[in-house]
């Protein structure tokens, strides 16, 4: 590419008003780390990039066909790791800090999981569920005879040489004034509690490509709104190449980990802004151009029967409103209204604002799926 990777990061940070971006790539065996507004070795909260760590831990200790002992027998470990259990994403009472920071916090949240709403049966619809990762982390810890944190350190962080990765606090503060204050709840850690650096996550990406268990994470188990999902990793195609990875978003931090197996390429992007994912989209495209020779293809807009899907939808995250508007739809999402256009018969993409390129669809009668999470039609 003609523009330097540093310049791409700087431009993305300015365009999306992101105070700090740290990003790194491995392409052709060469590792590169750049930083804007922070030290290249700064530790960021990586949020759901924790999920492939938890998936590796679970697969190293548990049989993928093992029952959970908490949810009905048809739910197996692989359903927890692939978001195909049919259960809601969160507890009705979302404040997991109430379980404290002792060794029993994870067991306490798991004791409440039988009360989580189940929308559909296993493998019927893919729907993001942090609840499944809390349960998977708990089962792995029980099997190891220790805490989740100790098991992860012994089986993943230590062997992979990830010395800067753990469950402490990030080096930077978020720029989001509405972000949750205080430490990350211990009961939530298996779904998104890690703090890490670009260098450590590049090392982790290398191991994902080299480890036999890493290949198991890339076996398709579910179909999100866009792409596919394995066990702890999203999958997509860019320029004909398979790309696997996971984004993260929590507490005003947004992050991204991507690997391109056939090119042995890795990308990591870390930010301290709720708009960081938008900035990283541009940086990821620069990585794809270098590693693959192509960018992500922008979706084509089509005609779709918006009226068939208008109404109100709700889940544990909140409520959503869909209305017809001109050649597309208006969606109320996180208490904000956005314009959207159809990119498929039942799939729409936001075309403006902080939700730009976010997708929602209607996979089953009476349900919508907003971003990643199933919501039931209530009116």
N, C-alpha and C positions, 0 to 999 in steps of 0.2 A: 504494500500500500504506500501511497505517496506521503501521507501525513503521518508523523511520528505517533507512536502509541501514547507517549506523554501528552502530546498536543490534543489527541482525541479525548483523553481523560480530563484535561483542563477545560476543553470546550463543553463537554457534557456536564461538568460541575457548574459552569457558569450558566448554561441554558436552563438547568433544573434547580439552580440555587442550592446546591449541595455543598456544605462546608468542607467535607473531607471525603476523598476517595482514595483507597489503596487497591491496586489491581496488579495481577501477575499472570503470565502465560508461560507455558512450555510448548514450544513449536520446533520441530526438527531437532529435538534434544537440547535446545537452548532455553534457559530459564531467564525471565526478565520480570522485575518488580518495579513499579513506579508508584508515586504517591503525590497527591494534591491536597494541600491543607493539613497534612499530618506527616508523621514519621513513617517510613516504609515498613517498619517493624511494629507499628501500633496494633494493639489488640482491640478487635471489634466484637460486639455481640453478633453471632452468626445465625441465631434463631433456628429456623427449620433446616438449615444445612446440617444440623445435628442428626436429622433422621437417617441418612445413610450410615452414620456412625452406629446408631442404635440398631439398625437392620443388620449390620455386620456382626455386632455383639450377639444379637438374638440368634442368628443363623449359626454362630460358632458354638452355641450352647443348647439350642432347642431344635427339635424336629419340626419342619415347616408344617407338617400335618397334625401336630400336637394340638389337642383341645386346650381351651383357656382355663376351664374350671370356674370361670366367672360368668361368661356369656354362654348361651346355649351351645350344645355339642356340635352344631353345624359350623360354628365359627372356629377356625383354626389359626395358628400363628401366621400363616401366609396371608390370611385375610386382614389381620392387624397391620402387617407391614405393607400391604398393597392398597389399603383404604377401600376394601371391598366387603367389609363386614356388614354394611347396611346401617350402622349406628351413627348417631349425630356426632358432630365434631367436639363438642364441649359438654360439661355438666351444666345443668340449669343455673346453678350458682357458680359463676365463672371465677370467683376470687379464690385461687388455690393457695394464696399466702396464708389462708386460715388454717392450713394443715401444719404450719410451722416449718422450721428448718432442721428438724431432727431426723435421725435415720428412719423413723417410721412414717415420714411424710408421704412417700410413694405408696406404701401399703394402705394408708388412710384414704387416699383418693381412689385407689382401686376398689376399696370396700364400698364406694358409692357408685361404681360403674354399672351395677345391675339396674339402677334407676335411669340410666341414659336412654333417651328416646331412640327406638329402632324404627327407621322409616321403611326399609325394604329388606329382602332376604340377601344372603351372601351372593356376591358376584352379579346381582341384578343390575346395580348401577354403581359406578365408581363415585365415591364422595369422600372428600378429605376428612379425616377423623384423628385429631390429636389424641382422643380417648384411647384409640387402639395402640398408639405408641407408648402411652403410660402403662398400659397393660403388658405390652411386649417387654418393656424395660423391667417391669416388676417380675415377670416370669423368668427373665434371664438372670436377674439378681438372685431370685430364690434358687434357681438351679445351681448358681455359682456358690451359694451359701454365704453371700456377702451383700453389700449395698450395690445399687446400680452404678454409682460413681466409681467404686473400687473395681467392680467387674470391668467397666469400660477402660479404666486405666491399665488394668492387668492384661487385657486381651486386645486392645486397639491402640490406645494412646501411647503406652510404653513401647510395645513391639514396633510401632510405626515411627518412633522417634519424634513424637509431637510434643516437644517440651513446653511450648508456649500455649498449648490448648488445654482448657480446663473450665471449671465452673466459677471462676472469680468474676470480678467486675471489669468492664472494658476500660481502656486507657482514655477514651474520649467520651464526652457527653453528647447526647443527641441534640439536634437543633429543634426537635419537636416539643413545643410547650405543653402539648396534651398527652405526652407519653406517660406510661405507667411509671410511677416513682418507686424507689426501693429496689432491693435485690430481686433477681429472677426467682420465682417460687420453686422450691426444691421439688415439690410434687409434680411440676410440669417439665422437669429437666429432660426426660427421654425424648420429648417432642421438639425441644428447641432451646436448651439451656447453655450450650457451649459458647465460650469466648475463644477467639483464635486470631491468628495472623495470616497474611497472604502466604508467607513462606511455608508455614505449617500446612495450610490447606492445599498448596501445590504438591507438597510431599504426600498428603493424603490422596490427592487425585492420582498421583503416580501409582500408589498402592492399589487403588481401586482398579486400575488398568492391569496390574500385574497379578493380583490375588485371585485364586479360583473362586472364592466367595464373592469377589467383585463382579465376576461374570454372572453369577446367580442373581445379583441385584438388577441385572439388565434383561432378565426374562420377562416378557410382557404378561401382566396379570390384570390390567384394567385400562379403561379408556376415559381419560379426563375430557374436559371441554375441548382442548387442543392437544394432539399428540397421544402418547401412551404412558403407562406407569408400570414399573417393575416392582421391586421390593426396596423402597426407600429412594428411588430415582425416577424422575420424569424422563421421557424419551421423545425425541422429535427428529425430523430430517431437515438438514440444511445442505443445499447443493448436492443432494443424493447421498450424503454421509449421515450416519447415525450419530446423534448427539444425546448424551445422557447427563443428568445433573439435578440440582435442586436449588430453588431460591429460598431466601429466608427473610422474614419480616416480623419484628417485634420491638416494642418500646422505642420507636423512632429510628431503628437501625434496619437497613435492608442490604442483603448480600446475595451472592450467586457463586455456585460451583458448577463447572461444566467439564465434561471429558468427551473427546472424540476418539473412540477406540481404534479405528482403522488408521488414524494419523498419529496415535500416541500423543495427543495434544491435550493440554489442560488449561482451563481458565478459572481465575478467582477474582471476584470483585467485592469489595467491602465498603459500605458507606454508613454515615451517621445521620441519615435524613429519611423521612417517610416518602420522599420523592426519589430516593436513591435507585429504586428499581428502574425508573424511567431513564435516569442517567446511564445506568449499567447496560440498558438495551443497546444504546449507541456504541458503548465500549465493546460489548459482546460481538456486535457486527464487525468491528475492526479486527477482532480476534478471528472470527470466521473467515474473513477475507484473506487473512494471512495463512490460516491453517487449512482451509478447505478451498479457497478461491471463489467463495460465494457468500452473500449475505442472506439473512432470513428473508423469505419471500413475503411481501405484504399481501394480506388477504384481499380477494376480490369481493366487491359488494354485489348482492343479488336481490331479487324480489322475494319476499316471504310474507305469509299471512300473519302479521303482527297481532291482529285482532283476536286470533285464536289463543294468544298467550297473555292478553292483558289481564291485570288483576293484582292482588296483594299476595305476597309470599313471606313465610317466616321460618326461621330456625333459631338455634341458640345464640347465633351471632347478632340477630336483629331482624328487621323486616325490609322488604324490597317491594317497590311498586313499578309495574310495567304498564305503559300506555302507548297507544299509537300516536305518531306525530310525523306528518308529511311523508317522506320516503323511508322512514325508519321508525324508531321507538324512542320514548323517553323512559329512562330507568332511574328510580330513586334508590341510591345505594350509599350506605354509611351517611344517611341523612342529607345527601347531596343529589341533585338532579343532573343527569348527563344525557346527551344525545347518543344514540347508537344506530348502527346499520346492520342489516342481515348479511352474514357471510355464508349462510347455509339455510336449508329449509326450516331448521329449528334452532339455529345458532346466530347470536348477535355479538357485535364488537363495539365497544365504546369508542367514540371518535374525537373526544375532547377531554381537557382537564386532567386532573390527577389520576383518573381511571383510564386514561388513554390506552388503547389496545386490550383492556380487560375484556373478558368474554363471559357471556352467560348463555345458557341453552335450556331446553325443555325436554329432557331425556325420557320422561314418563308422563302419562296423563296425570294432572294434578300436582306436578312437581316442576320447579325450576332449579337450575344449578348456577349459582352466581360465583364466578371466579373458580372455586373448587368445591363448594359446599352445597349439598342438596337442601332445598327449602320447600316446604309444603304450601300449596295454594290455600289461602284462608278466605279469600273473597274474590 
